[in-house]
């Protein structure tokens, strides 16, 4: 199970934007603290979020070797490249991609680019809110072929064959949730990803 949370820090005014991976026994396998904070346009994520200090090391799962990035990390190709060179076969990007002109085009283009340039599956799970976040989760195969496209508020399970004997079940829960002011960390609510062997 992969899920996100706002992790407490020594600074009571700030959290880490953290993804956690549990195995089938509910044991902590790994975690990742977002390393690239969204300080652009009118947003300043660093006001209430601390930056993680290391990249995620891909882990073996029943669905293959999984890599992780969070939201704005997608704009930094070196993160995906590092994880691809470390063995990642599937890259997951939970996100709260801000709505706006051209934003879906950027989301789609960056996910597809990460898939093609690293020859791996890249799946983006995007939170939706009426005011700020666009939803529209999507994913791409290593050749850039689109695997699925969700709509703004859509919930849909996606069965994607990645290896001969393995499937990934993505339950993309894209529903409106009350988010803290300015919605920082909303990508943590974007999706829960369940990994099952066949």
C-alpha positions in Angstrom: 0.0 0.0 0.0 1.3 3.4 -0.9 -0.3 6.5 0.7 0.6 10.0 1.6 0.5 12.1 4.8 1.7 15.4 6.3 4.5 14.2 8.5 5.3 16.1 11.7 8.7 17.7 12.0 10.7 19.4 14.8 9.3 22.7 13.4 5.7 22.8 14.7 4.7 25.2 11.9 5.8 22.9 9.0 5.4 19.3 7.9 7.1 17.0 5.5 5.0 16.0 2.4 5.6 12.3 2.8 4.6 9.1 0.8 4.7 5.8 2.8 5.0 2.3 1.5 3.6 -0.7 3.6 4.0 -4.3 2.7 1.2 -6.9 2.8 1.7 -7.3 6.5 1.3 -3.6 7.2 5.0 -3.1 7.9 6.8 0.1 6.9 8.9 -0.7 3.9 10.0 2.7 2.8 9.1 6.4 2.7 9.9 9.5 0.7 9.8 13.1 1.6 9.1 15.5 -1.3 12.4 17.1 -2.4 11.2 19.8 -4.8 8.8 22.3 -3.2 6.4 24.3 -5.3 7.5 27.9 -4.9 6.2 29.4 -8.1 3.5 31.8 -9.2 1.3 32.7 -6.2 2.2 29.5 -4.4 4.9 29.1 -1.8 4.8 25.5 -0.5 7.9 26.1 1.7 5.8 28.4 4.0 4.4 25.2 5.6 6.4 22.3 4.2 10.0 21.2 4.8 12.0 19.9 1.9 13.2 16.2 2.0 16.9 15.7 1.9 17.3 12.6 -0.3 15.8 11.0 -3.3 13.7 7.8 -3.1 15.4 4.5 -3.6 13.2 2.3 -5.7 11.9 -0.8 -4.0 10.9 -4.3 -5.2 7.2 -5.1 -5.0 4.9 -7.8 -6.4 4.3 -5.3 -9.3 7.9 -4.8 -10.1 10.4 -2.2 -8.9 8.6 1.0 -8.0 10.0 4.5 -8.0 8.3 7.6 -6.4 8.1 11.3 -6.9 5.6 13.8 -5.6 3.8 16.4 -7.7 6.3 19.2 -8.5 9.1 16.6 -8.5 7.8 15.7 -12.0 9.3 18.9 -13.4 12.8 17.6 -12.5 13.9 14.9 -14.9 17.0 14.0 -12.8 14.8 12.5 -10.1 13.2 10.0 -12.5 16.5 9.3 -14.2 18.1 8.5 -10.9 15.4 6.1 -10.0 15.4 4.5 -13.5 19.2 3.9 -13.2 18.5 2.5 -9.7 16.2 -0.1 -11.3 12.7 1.4 -11.3 10.3 -0.2 -13.8 7.3 1.9 -12.7 7.4 5.5 -11.6 4.4 6.9 -9.5 3.6 10.6 -9.2 0.8 11.4 -6.8 0.0 15.1 -7.3 -2.2 18.1 -6.6 -1.5 19.7 -10.0 -2.9 23.2 -9.9 -5.5 24.2 -12.4 -4.8 26.8 -15.0 -4.3 27.5 -18.7 -2.0 24.9 -20.2 -1.6 23.0 -16.9 -3.1 19.7 -18.2 -0.8 19.9 -21.3 2.2 20.3 -19.0 1.0 17.4 -16.7 0.5 15.1 -19.7 3.7 16.1 -21.5 5.9 15.7 -18.4 4.5 12.3 -17.5 4.9 11.1 -21.1 8.5 12.5 -21.3 9.5 10.7 -18.1 8.1 7.4 -19.5 9.8 7.7 -22.9 13.2 9.1 -21.7 13.5 6.4 -19.0 11.8 3.5 -20.8 9.5 2.8 -17.9 5.8 3.0 -16.9 4.9 6.4 -15.5 1.6 6.9 -13.7 0.3 10.2 -12.4 -2.5 10.3 -9.8 -3.9 13.8 -9.5 -6.1 15.1 -6.7 -9.2 17.1 -7.7 -10.7 20.1 -5.9 -13.2 22.6 -7.3 -11.0 25.6 -6.6 -7.4 24.5 -7.1 -6.6 21.1 -8.5 -7.5 19.6 -11.8 -7.7 15.8 -11.3 -7.3 14.0 -14.6 -5.0 11.2 -13.6 -3.2 9.6 -16.4 -0.4 7.1 -17.2 2.0 6.2 -20.0 3.9 3.1 -21.2 7.6 3.2 -21.9 6.9 4.0 -25.6 4.7 7.0 -24.6 1.4 5.3 -25.3 -1.4 6.5 -23.0 -2.6 3.8 -20.7 -5.6 5.6 -19.2 -7.0 9.1 -18.7 -9.3 10.0 -15.7 -11.7 12.9 -15.7 -11.8 15.5 -12.9 -14.0 13.8 -10.3 -13.8 10.3 -11.7 -13.0 7.2 -9.6 -11.9 4.2 -11.6 -9.8 1.1 -10.9 -7.1 0.6 -13.5 -5.7 -2.9 -14.1 -2.5 -2.5 -16.0 -0.4 -5.5 -16.9 3.2 -4.5 -16.4 5.0 -7.8 -16.1 3.8 -11.2 -17.4 2.5 -12.4 -14.0 1.8 -9.2 -12.2 -0.9 -6.5 -12.3 -1.2 -3.2 -10.6 -4.5 -2.1 -9.2 -4.8 1.6 -9.0 -7.8 2.9 -7.3 -7.8 6.6 -8.2 -10.0 8.3 -5.7 -10.4 11.8 -7.2 -13.0 13.4 -5.0 -13.3 16.8 -3.4 -11.8 16.9 0.1 -11.3 19.8 2.4 -7.7 20.8 2.2 -5.7 23.0 4.6 -5.3 26.7 3.5 -3.8 26.9 0.0 -4.1 23.1 -0.3 -0.4 22.3 0.3 0.1 18.6 0.6 -3.1 17.8 -1.2 -1.3 15.4 -3.4 -1.1 13.2 -0.3 -4.9 12.8 -0.6 -4.8 12.1 -4.3 -4.6 8.4 -4.3 -4.0 5.2 -2.5 -2.2 2.6 -4.6 -2.6 -1.1 -3.8 -0.1 -3.6 -5.1 -1.2 -7.2 -5.4 0.4 -10.3 -6.9 -1.8 -12.3 -9.3 
